[in-house]
Amino acid sequence: MKTKAPHDPETAGTRERIVRTTSRLMQRQGYQGTGIKQISREAGATLGSVYHFFPGGKQELGTAAVRLGDEEFTELLREALDAEPEPEKALVTLTTSLAQGLRDSDWLDGCPVTSTVVGTATSAPGIQQAAAEAFAHWRAVVAQKLGDAGFSEDDAEELAHTVIAALEGAELAAQVTRSEVPLEVAGRHLARLVASYR
């Protein structure tokens, strides 16, 4: 039987639905807590369709989910940082936005990349690699913002590492405590840290 071309809207729609469902489930349940049957059921796709698009099974799905999370957070990060000319203010705006998103999801939707990669580093190297690339993309966005604001390349890169690490930790702490405070505090302190380099 002839398979549909990748650009066919129906085929692309099914694959995207599977990836988005996987990302949402792994974001909320982690990699280990999410099964192929649940993904299939919630995506409204047959198991055959899931394995057609992802013959590598759950690991391949997890990698695709991490790449989607990477793309989505990169876009969110760029929008937040571009909304304010000063990086200090942009970081406060970003953490406020992240806190609002968590609160709106009843503290369920944290970082889809971190929640998927935890516990899979040795057993699923494709997922680990995709997550490492995601963090690198996010650091590059922050470093670009700082570079555009006049920071030296070295300072921009080191601060970008700190910003992304602090955001990841604060987001997890906000989920665990069901409180915006960790993100709000992180935003204020990151803004002070960045300002101290001027």
LINDA-V515683 format. One record per residue. N is the residue number from 0. RES is the residue in three letters. SS is DSSP state (H for helix, E for strand, L for the rest). PSI is psi in whole degrees, -180 to 180 (999 if undefined). Layout:
N,RES,SS,PSI + N,RES,SS,PSI
This chain:
0,MET,L,137 + 1,LYS,L,132 + 2,THR,L,156 + 3,LYS,L,149 + 4,ALA,L,149 + 5,PRO,L,-29 + 6,HIS,L,-4 + 7,ASP,L,127 + 8,PRO,H,-39 + 9,GLU,H,-44 + 10,THR,H,-46 + 11,ALA,H,-38 + 12,GLY,H,-42 + 13,THR,H,-46 + 14,ARG,H,-46 + 15,GLU,H,-41 + 16,ARG,H,-41 + 17,ILE,H,-45 + 18,VAL,H,-44 + 19,ARG,H,-39 + 20,THR,H,-44 + 21,THR,H,-46 + 22,SER,H,-46 + 23,ARG,H,-44 + 24,LEU,H,-43 + 25,MET,H,-30 + 26,GLN,H,-37 + 27,ARG,H,-31 + 28,GLN,H,-9 + 29,GLY,L,170 + 30,TYR,L,-49 + 31,GLN,L,-31 + 32,GLY,L,1 + 33,THR,L,127 + 34,GLY,L,158 + 35,ILE,H,-41 + 36,LYS,H,-41 + 37,GLN,H,-43 + 38,ILE,H,-49 + 39,SER,H,-48 + 40,ARG,H,-49 + 41,GLU,H,-23 + 42,ALA,H,-9 + 43,GLY,L,37 + 44,ALA,L,149 + 45,THR,L,158 + 46,LEU,H,-36 + 47,GLY,H,-40 + 48,SER,H,-43 + 49,VAL,H,-48 + 50,TYR,H,-23 + 51,HIS,H,-48 + 52,PHE,H,-29 + 53,PHE,L,73 + 54,PRO,L,-19 + 55,GLY,L,3 + 56,GLY,H,-145 + 57,LYS,H,-38 + 58,GLN,H,-42 + 59,GLU,H,-39 + 60,LEU,H,-43 + 61,GLY,H,-40 + 62,THR,H,-44 + 63,ALA,H,-38 + 64,ALA,H,-41 + 65,VAL,H,-41 + 66,ARG,H,-37 + 67,LEU,H,-44 + 68,GLY,H,-38 + 69,ASP,H,-51 + 70,GLU,H,-45 + 71,GLU,H,-43 + 72,PHE,H,-33 + 73,THR,H,-43 + 74,GLU,H,-45 + 75,LEU,H,-43 + 76,LEU,H,-47 + 77,ARG,H,-46 + 78,GLU,H,-44 + 79,ALA,H,-43 + 80,LEU,H,-32 + 81,ASP,H,-19 + 82,ALA,L,-21 + 83,GLU,L,131 + 84,PRO,L,-33 + 85,GLU,L,127 + 86,PRO,H,-32 + 87,GLU,H,-48 + 88,LYS,H,-36 + 89,ALA,H,-38 + 90,LEU,H,-38 + 91,VAL,H,-43 + 92,THR,H,-42 + 93,LEU,H,-49 + 94,THR,H,-33 + 95,THR,H,-42 + 96,SER,H,-43 + 97,LEU,H,-42 + 98,ALA,H,-41 + 99,GLN,H,-43 + 100,GLY,H,-41 + 101,LEU,H,-46 + 102,ARG,H,-44 + 103,ASP,H,-28 + 104,SER,L,11 + 105,ASP,L,38 + 106,TRP,L,21 + 107,LEU,L,-35 + 108,ASP,L,78 + 109,GLY,L,-152 + 110,CYS,L,118 + 111,PRO,H,-25 + 112,VAL,H,-52 + 113,THR,H,-45 + 114,SER,H,-28 + 115,THR,H,-39 + 116,VAL,H,-25 + 117,VAL,L,127 + 118,GLY,L,2 + 119,THR,L,2 + 120,ALA,L,-42 + 121,THR,L,-29 + 122,SER,L,-19 + 123,ALA,L,78 + 124,PRO,H,-28 + 125,GLY,H,-40 + 126,ILE,H,-43 + 127,GLN,H,-42 + 128,GLN,H,-43 + 129,ALA,H,-38 + 130,ALA,H,-41 + 131,ALA,H,-40 + 132,GLU,H,-37 + 133,ALA,H,-48 + 134,PHE,H,-38 + 135,ALA,H,-41 + 136,HIS,H,-44 + 137,TRP,H,-41 + 138,ARG,H,-38 + 139,ALA,H,-39 + 140,VAL,H,-45 + 141,VAL,H,-45 + 142,ALA,H,-39 + 143,GLN,H,-44 + 144,LYS,H,-45 + 145,LEU,H,-40 + 146,GLY,H,-42 + 147,ASP,H,-25 + 148,ALA,L,3 + 149,GLY,L,5 + 150,PHE,L,149 + 151,SER,L,159 + 152,GLU,H,-45 + 153,ASP,H,-47 + 154,ASP,H,-43 + 155,ALA,H,-43 + 156,GLU,H,-42 + 157,GLU,H,-42 + 158,LEU,H,-36 + 159,ALA,H,-40 + 160,HIS,H,-47 + 161,THR,H,-43 + 162,VAL,H,-50 + 163,ILE,H,-42 + 164,ALA,H,-42 + 165,ALA,H,-40 + 166,LEU,H,-44 + 167,GLU,H,-46 + 168,GLY,H,-42 + 169,ALA,H,-37 + 170,GLU,H,-42 + 171,LEU,H,-44 + 172,ALA,H,-37 + 173,ALA,H,-40 + 174,GLN,H,-48 + 175,VAL,H,-42 + 176,THR,H,-7 + 177,ARG,L,50 + 178,SER,L,144 + 179,GLU,L,-16 + 180,VAL,H,-48 + 181,PRO,H,-40 + 182,LEU,H,-40 + 183,GLU,H,-43 + 184,VAL,H,-43 + 185,ALA,H,-43 + 186,GLY,H,-46 + 187,ARG,H,-43 + 188,HIS,H,-36 + 189,LEU,H,-38 + 190,ALA,H,-42 + 191,ARG,H,-42 + 192,LEU,H,-48 + 193,VAL,H,-42 + 194,ALA,H,-32 + 195,SER,H,-17 + 196,TYR,L,-7 + 197,ARG,L,999
